[in-house]
């Protein structure tokens, strides 16, 4: 019980997330595996977990995905626009852009590109994200109607 409390307190300091390494500091490998198998701690991104009582949020997905990918990825399309403060619908799953060769995982959506240019990437609120121009172009590719794209462009200009 003490280890659970320590993990939950640690999660409060890290956007409601803990790493496997955090868990292994307060409990043994087998105990940590039992916690996961019992459904008490759920994976958000490889190596990053949330407590089952904590609802999964877009922000948690962003922080976990960004921490896992590091310099290998950046927020993509509507996820990047939302993180940049542009008025677009919150994506159900955080989406990231990575160089070709990375694969999708269950908890995040990864898009690949053959042209990876660091000039298209900025750091915003501590997370690597595509810049506004690249994000709008990527968002346009996934919009099924003109109205959401027009709204995003108008919001980005404000």
Secondary structure, 3 states (H helix, E strand, C coil): CHHHHHHHHHHHHCCCCEEHHHHHHHCCHHHHHHHHHCCCEEEEECCEEEECCCCCCHHHHHHHHHHHHHHHEEECHHHHHHHCCCCCCCCCCCEEEEECCCCCECCEEEEEECCCCHHHEEEECCEEEECHHHHHHHHHHHCCCHHHHHHHHHHHHC
